[in-house]
Structures are given as structure tokens and as C-alpha cells.
Amino acid sequence: MGEWRAYAALGVAQIRSVTVYRASFLVEVFGNMGATVFDVLTVLVLFRATPEVGGFSLREAVLIVGLSSAGFALADFAVGNVDRLKTYVRAGTLDAVLVRPLPALPQLLLMDLPIRKTLRVVFGLVVLGVAVAANDIHWTPLRLFLIVLTPLAATVFFGSIFVLSASLAFWWVDSGEIGAAFTYGGRDFTSYPISVYGSWFRNLFAYALGFGFVAYQPALALLGRADPLGLPAWAGFLSPLVALGAATIAAGVWRAGIRHYRSTGS
């Protein structure tokens, strides 16, 4: 209970700090929604030039981007600010976190509570809801379970990528661009049918790194479509296992980074 009260105090303090200047706060709230809006607009613009992309119609593609956007927005809201770790390592302020009798990661997440990203989450969920309504999905108990579980699994997967990429700062402080390639680059990759990508690129990111199971495979299972790339139908239900694997790896790298960390001495 003492830990929870400490976390609550940190959270309340952050909420008060970001809402002191209300005009600035509102600008940030609406501005942060822009990234998810542009993800959807890019797909809409693409389909103005062609009726199908990679064998998928606009409605089907919007379902893919809806699953991806909802999961990424939730992950970015929950743990996205962990990418500030490189700043804390460089400045030595991580030392203050480590000497407290609380786990380091929750403290870091509450040091910059991303209230400004709230509308991004709302918009991502709205896009997913519109996409589900637009497609003629034959609902079964298993598919109802899948539509709830997939965004949550995507949240865990993307959250793990955020933590994993941020953990590189323990060894390489200037690793931000590499981390962004897998976090925001992964979001962009999962927003489209993976059949549009070249085989080597698809094999690396979709299958070896697991990004194909964030939205593409679950969307196929929801739509009842066979995978044009040949994976079996049950592949659409693998997203929780892939997310669990990503979380396990991220946790291991994070713990190794904490053990490896040496203060800057500042």
C-alpha cells in the first residue's frame, strides 16, 4: 500500500504540473492527436489512387490501421515517455530514481505522465470502432474475444518495444534514432497489409520481429480471410503469445541495463 500511495502522489503531482497552463495543455492535447490522424489519412489518400492495396480493400485496410493505431496509442500513453531515459542517463538524474525504495521503471513512467496524449488514445479507439462497423464481420465468441484482446496484445507488444529501445541508452546514450526506427517505424509498418512489402523486409519485420502479428494476422482472422502469404488461420490468434515473448525479452534487457548502469558521477 505504501508503494501505491507513492505512485499515486507522483501521478497527481504530474497531472497538476501539466494542467497549470491550461492553454498550453490543450494545444498539446490536440497536437499530439495529429500523428494518429495522419496515419489514417495516409491510408485514405493511398486508396484514392487504387481500389486495392496488396489485395485488400479500403475497409479491410482501415481495420488493420485501426488495430495498429489503437494498440500503439495505448502503449505510447502508458510507457512511451520511457524514451526520455537517455536524457536521465546523460544528466545523471537516474541516480535519484535508483536510490528510492521503489522499482525504477514505474517511477520513470510517472515522472512525465503523458496526459497530453489522451485524445490520441480516444481517436485510435474510434478509428478501430469505425473499422469494425464498416466491415461485414461474422461474429463468433472467439472473434469477440479477439477484437478485445488484439489491441491489448498490441499495447503490450509496442510497450515492450518502447522499453527495449529505451534500454539501449544504458550502453549507448545516443541510441534514440535506432529506437525510433523500431517504435514509430514499427507503427508505420503495421498500418498496412504486409503483403505490400518485399519478401526479405517482410520476413524480417513481420515474422522474425513479430510485427505481422500486431494487426495484420488478427485482421485476417476477424475478416475470415485466408492469408495470401500462406500462414494458417490460427496465426491470427498468436498476438498474445508474440506480445508475451516481446515483454519477456524487454524485461530481461531492462534488468540487464539496470545492472550495467554506472552513474555519470555528476
C-alpha positions in Angstrom: 0.0 0.0 0.0 2.9 2.3 0.7 4.2 1.9 -2.8 0.8 2.5 -4.3 0.5 5.8 -2.3 3.9 6.9 -3.5 2.9 6.2 -7.1 -0.4 8.0 -6.7 1.5 11.0 -5.3 3.8 11.1 -8.2 0.9 10.8 -10.6 -1.1 13.6 -9.0 1.9 15.9 -9.0 2.4 15.3 -12.7 -1.2 16.0 -13.5 -1.1 19.2 -11.6 2.1 20.3 -13.3 0.9 19.7 -16.8 -2.5 21.3 -16.3 -1.3 24.5 -14.6 -1.0 26.3 -18.0 -4.4 25.3 -19.5 -4.0 26.8 -22.9 -0.6 25.2 -23.5 -2.0 21.9 -22.2 -5.0 22.0 -24.6 -2.7 22.8 -27.6 -0.5 19.8 -26.7 -3.5 17.5 -26.3 -4.9 18.3 -29.8 -1.4 18.5 -31.3 -0.5 15.0 -30.1 -3.5 13.6 -31.8 -2.0 14.6 -35.1 0.2 11.6 -35.6 -2.6 9.1 -35.4 -4.8 11.3 -37.6 -2.1 11.4 -40.3 -1.7 7.6 -40.1 -5.4 7.2 -41.1 -5.3 10.0 -43.7 -2.3 8.4 -45.4 -4.2 5.2 -45.9 -7.3 7.1 -47.2 -5.1 9.1 -49.7 -3.4 5.9 -50.8 -6.8 4.3 -51.7 -7.8 7.3 -53.8 -5.3 6.1 -56.3 -6.2 2.4 -56.4 -9.2 0.3 -55.2 -7.0 -2.3 -53.6 -3.6 -2.4 -52.0 -1.8 -5.7 -51.6 -5.1 -7.5 -52.3 -7.0 -5.6 -49.6 -9.9 -3.1 -49.9 -10.1 0.2 -48.1 -12.4 -1.1 -45.4 -10.1 -4.1 -44.7 -7.1 -1.8 -44.7 -8.8 0.6 -42.2 -9.4 -2.4 -39.9 -5.6 -3.1 -40.0 -4.7 0.5 -39.3 -7.4 0.7 -36.6 -5.9 -2.3 -34.7 -2.4 -0.9 -35.1 -3.3 2.7 -34.1 -5.3 1.7 -31.0 -2.6 -0.6 -29.7 0.2 1.9 -30.4 -1.7 4.9 -28.9 -2.4 2.9 -25.7 1.3 1.8 -25.5 2.6 5.3 -26.2 0.2 6.7 -23.5 1.3 4.0 -21.0 5.1 3.8 -21.5 6.0 6.0 -24.4 7.8 8.5 -22.2 10.4 5.9 -21.2 12.3 7.1 -24.3 13.4 10.0 -22.0 15.7 7.5 -20.3 18.6 8.6 -22.4 18.2 12.2 -21.0 18.2 10.9 -17.4 21.2 8.7 -18.0 23.2 11.5 -19.7 22.3 14.0 -16.9 22.8 11.6 -14.1 19.3 12.2 -12.8 18.6 8.4 -13.0 20.6 8.1 -9.8 17.8 9.8 -7.8 15.4 7.3 -9.1 17.5 4.3 -8.2 18.1 5.3 -4.6 14.4 5.4 -3.9 12.8 2.2 -2.4 10.6 1.8 -5.5 11.1 0.0 -8.8 12.8 2.3 -11.4 10.5 1.7 -14.4 7.2 2.8 -12.8 8.9 5.9 -11.4 10.2 6.9 -14.8 6.8 6.4 -16.4 5.2 8.7 -13.7 7.9 11.3 -14.0 6.3 12.6 -17.2 2.7 11.4 -17.2 1.5 11.8 -20.8 -1.9 13.3 -20.2 -1.4 15.3 -23.4 -1.7 12.0 -25.3 -5.3 11.2 -24.1 -7.0 12.3 -27.4 -4.6 10.1 -29.4 -5.9 7.1 -27.5 -9.5 8.1 -28.0 -9.0 8.7 -31.7 -7.3 5.4 -32.1 -10.1 3.6 -30.4 -12.7 5.5 -32.5 -10.9 4.5 -35.7 -11.0 0.9 -34.6 -14.7 1.1 -33.8 -15.5 2.6 -37.2 -13.4 0.0 -39.0 -15.2 -2.8 -37.2 -18.6 -1.3 -38.1 -17.6 -0.8 -41.7 -16.6 -4.5 -42.3 -19.0 -7.3 -42.6 -17.6 -9.5 -39.8 -19.3 -12.8 -38.9 -19.2 -12.5 -35.1 -18.5 -15.6 -33.0 -17.5 -15.8 -29.4 -13.9 -16.4 -30.5 -13.8 -13.3 -32.7 -15.4 -11.2 -30.0 -12.6 -12.3 -27.7 -10.1 -11.5 -30.4 -11.3 -7.9 -31.1 -10.9 -7.1 -27.4 -7.6 -9.0 -26.9 -5.8 -7.8 -30.1 -5.5 -4.1 -29.1 -4.3 -5.1 -25.6 -1.7 -7.5 -27.0 -0.6 -4.8 -29.4 -0.3 -2.4 -26.4 2.0 -4.9 -24.7 4.0 -5.5 -27.8 4.6 -1.9 -28.6 5.2 -1.1 -25.0 7.9 -3.8 -24.9 9.5 -2.2 -28.0 9.5 1.2 -26.3 11.2 -0.3 -23.2 13.6 -2.4 -25.2 14.7 0.5 -27.4 15.0 2.9 -24.4 17.1 0.4 -22.6 19.8 0.7 -25.2 20.7 4.0 -23.5 22.3 2.1 -20.7 25.0 1.1 -23.2 24.7 3.8 -25.9 23.2 7.1 -24.8 22.7 8.4 -28.4 20.6 5.4 -29.4 17.4 7.4 -29.9 17.2 7.3 -33.7 17.7 3.5 -33.7 15.0 3.1 -31.1 12.6 5.3 -33.1 13.1 3.1 -36.1 11.5 0.2 -34.2 8.9 2.1 -32.3 7.4 4.6 -34.7 8.8 2.7 -37.7 7.0 -0.4 -36.4 3.8 1.6 -36.0 4.0 2.6 -39.7 4.9 -0.9 -40.8 1.9 -2.4 -39.0 -0.5 0.1 -40.5 -0.6 -1.6 -43.9 -1.1 -5.1 -45.2 2.3 -6.8 -45.0 1.7 -8.2 -48.5 2.8 -4.8 -49.9 6.3 -5.2 -48.6 9.2 -7.0 -50.2 9.9 -10.6 -49.1 13.2 -10.0 -47.2 11.8 -6.9 -45.5 8.5 -8.7 -44.6 10.3 -11.8 -43.3 12.5 -9.7 -41.1 9.9 -7.3 -39.6 6.7 -9.2 -39.9 7.8 -12.7 -38.8 11.3 -12.6 -37.2 10.5 -9.5 -35.1 6.8 -10.2 -34.8 5.2 -7.0 -36.2 3.0 -9.0 -38.6 1.1 -10.4 -35.6 0.1 -7.0 -34.2 -2.7 -6.1 -36.6 -2.4 -7.9 -39.9 -2.9 -11.5 -38.8 -5.6 -10.7 -36.3 -7.4 -8.7 -39.0 -7.4 -11.7 -41.3 -8.9 -13.8 -38.5 -11.6 -11.3 -37.9 -12.4 -11.0 -41.6 -12.3 -14.7 -42.1 -9.8 -14.3 -44.9 -7.1 -16.7 -45.8 -3.6 -15.3 -45.6 -2.4 -14.6 -49.2 1.1 -15.2 -47.9 0.3 -18.7 -46.8 0.1 -18.7 -43.0 -2.6 -20.9 -41.4 -5.8 -19.3 -40.0 -4.7 -19.9 -36.4 -1.8 -17.4 -36.9 -4.3 -14.7 -36.3 -4.6 -15.7 -32.6 -0.9 -15.7 -31.9 -0.7 -12.0 -31.0 -0.9 -12.6 -27.2 2.0 -15.1 -27.3 4.1 -12.8 -29.5 3.4 -9.9 -27.1 4.4 -12.1 -24.1 7.6 -13.0 -25.8 8.4 -9.4 -26.6 7.6 -8.4 -22.9 9.9 -11.2 -21.6 12.8 -10.0 -23.8 12.2 -6.4 -22.9 12.1 -7.2 -19.2 15.4 -9.1 -19.5 17.2 -6.3 -21.3 15.8 -3.7 -18.9 17.1 -5.7 -15.9 20.5 -6.2 -17.6 20.7 -2.4 -18.3 19.9 -1.5 -14.7 22.7 -3.8 -13.5 25.0 -2.4 -16.1 24.3 1.2 -15.3 27.1 3.3 -13.7 26.5 6.8 -12.6 27.8 9.7 -14.6 29.4 11.0 -11.4 27.8 14.4 -11.9 
